[in-house]
Amino acid sequence: MRTDRTFTMLKPDSVEKGHVGAILEKINASGFRIVAMKLTQMTTADAKEFYAVHSERPFYGELVEYMTRGPIVAAILEKDNAVDDFRTLIGATNPADAAEGTIRKLYAASIGENAVHGSDSDENAAIEGAFHFAGREMF
């Protein structure tokens, strides 16, 4: 099921370092339309649920702690081929491996603090977007 929407979170490190405006500008300049957006903070329960797929991995506890340490910007983006195009825009999880000009190359400090989340499939984009937004919050 291909859709034209994807989900993103600007992670706590992006918010803390003041990169929100620059990242949103890159998103807009790349042709994405923001259809939902909010500044919020995940609770421990939220982060555990959102990242449950990683619960057996050794980094899970650190991930939950990181994602709850401060506010995030959650957003749903719209564009043709949204998931794949956004994954290209954000770059590799490890900023050292990310292509020049990608969000992670520009703004991520490490694999652990990698600035931004992007859905990895159309199905997950729908699930993740619904986790953070009610239907009446999308335009």
Order of alpha helices (4+ residues) and beta strands (2+ residues): beta-alpha-alpha-beta-alpha-alpha-beta-alpha-alpha-beta-alpha
